């Protein structure tokens, strides 16, 4: 395991990624937490994070602003700011901001699986004139982000 590094960021610090309608900011990278976890801030307008599953990491989502509709194991839950969703590995999930206001969530991946590299590659893919779905699917498999059909 790599050593942890103390990290204190202002609201404007962190690596930023623009992926389609999503603004993602790294808050704590796996390299800073000794591989224990990664923390990201995600801001989205009216948009959906597609239904997916992680086989090797848990995901905790804290609603900071707005209201999010979670779909977890086929059940829907609308939750306001201050709410937390813990999704263990192997559980299908996704979430939606129905808008019109933006929503912000903090996403904690445990343990770290270098999602910053995933977001960097997603940013590159979404910036292309056309989205290469084969490359996207390979990337999702590589970073434990498997899309699944709705339950």
Protein Blocks (a to p, Z undefined) as FASTA:
>chain_A
ZZdddddddfkgccdddehjbccddfbdfklnnomaccdddddddddddddddfkbccdd
ddfbdcddddeehiacdddehiacdddehiacddddebjbdcdddddddddehlmmmmmm
mmmmmmpmbdcfklmmmmmmmnopaccddZZ
